[in-house]
Amino acid sequence: MFVNLDNSEWRILDLAKQKSKRRWLRLYALRIDTNTYVITGGAIKLTHKMEGRLHTEKELIKLDKCRNYLKDQGVIDVDSFNELVI
């Protein structure tokens, strides 16, 4: 359901920024592990790029803040994520 946020990225990085494209609806998430995602938000996407649109730029900021928080907490996989949640 999710693919890399940046269409030019072809490999999956730690806490990779992901998007789910369903017509005009976008969900944004961070990939924790295979089939494990933290959804950070969503938006109605009517333009080609996220930059320059206030509502989608806010989603990019949320993705970065959440990614930085998870990295600071040592989240690298589903087990470390579960430890953080518990």
C-alpha positions as CSV (number, residue, x, y, z in Angstrom):
1,M,0.0,0.0,0.0
2,F,2.9,2.4,0.7
3,V,5.7,3.4,-1.6
4,N,8.7,5.7,-1.1
5,L,7.7,9.4,-0.8
6,D,10.4,10.4,-3.2
7,N,9.7,8.7,-6.6
8,S,13.4,8.7,-7.4
9,E,14.3,6.6,-4.3
10,W,14.5,2.9,-5.2
11,R,15.8,1.4,-1.9
12,I,14.2,1.4,1.5
13,L,16.1,3.3,4.2
14,D,15.7,3.2,8.0
15,L,12.5,4.9,8.9
16,A,11.8,5.6,5.2
17,K,9.3,8.3,4.4
18,Q,6.4,6.6,2.6
19,K,3.2,7.6,0.9
20,S,0.0,5.8,-0.1
21,K,-1.5,7.0,-3.3
22,R,-5.2,6.6,-3.7
23,R,-6.5,8.9,-6.4
24,W,-6.4,12.4,-4.7
25,L,-6.0,11.1,-1.1
26,R,-2.5,10.7,0.3
27,L,-1.5,9.1,3.6
28,Y,2.0,9.8,4.8
29,A,3.9,7.3,7.0
30,L,7.3,6.1,8.2
31,R,8.2,2.5,7.5
32,I,9.3,0.8,10.7
33,D,9.7,-2.7,9.3
34,T,8.1,-4.9,6.8
35,N,4.4,-4.2,6.8
36,T,4.8,-2.0,9.9
37,Y,4.2,1.8,9.4
38,V,3.5,4.8,11.6
39,I,1.0,7.0,9.8
40,T,1.9,10.6,10.5
41,G,-0.9,12.3,8.6
42,G,-2.7,12.7,5.3
43,A,-3.8,15.3,2.8
44,I,-5.9,15.8,-0.3
45,K,-3.3,16.2,-3.1
46,L,-4.4,18.1,-6.2
47,T,-1.0,19.3,-7.4
48,H,2.0,17.4,-8.8
49,K,4.5,18.4,-6.1
50,M,4.2,18.8,-2.3
51,E,6.4,21.9,-2.1
52,G,4.7,25.2,-2.3
53,R,1.4,24.0,-0.9
54,L,0.8,24.8,2.8
55,H,-1.1,21.7,3.7
56,T,1.3,19.2,2.1
57,E,4.4,21.1,3.5
58,K,2.9,20.7,6.9
59,E,2.8,16.9,6.3
60,L,6.5,16.9,5.3
61,I,7.3,18.7,8.6
62,K,5.3,16.2,10.6
63,L,7.1,13.3,8.8
64,D,10.5,14.8,9.6
65,K,9.6,15.6,13.3
66,C,8.3,12.0,13.8
67,R,11.3,10.5,12.1
68,N,13.7,12.5,14.2
69,Y,11.8,11.6,17.4
70,L,11.8,7.8,16.6
71,K,15.6,8.0,15.8
72,D,16.3,9.8,19.0
73,Q,14.4,7.0,20.9
74,G,16.4,4.3,19.2
75,V,13.6,2.9,17.0
76,I,15.1,0.8,14.2
77,D,12.7,-2.0,13.9
78,V,9.3,-3.3,15.1
79,D,10.7,-4.6,18.4
80,S,12.3,-1.3,19.4
81,F,9.0,0.5,18.3
82,N,7.0,-1.8,20.5
83,E,9.3,-1.1,23.4
84,L,8.7,2.6,22.9
85,V,5.0,2.2,22.8
86,I,4.8,0.0,25.9
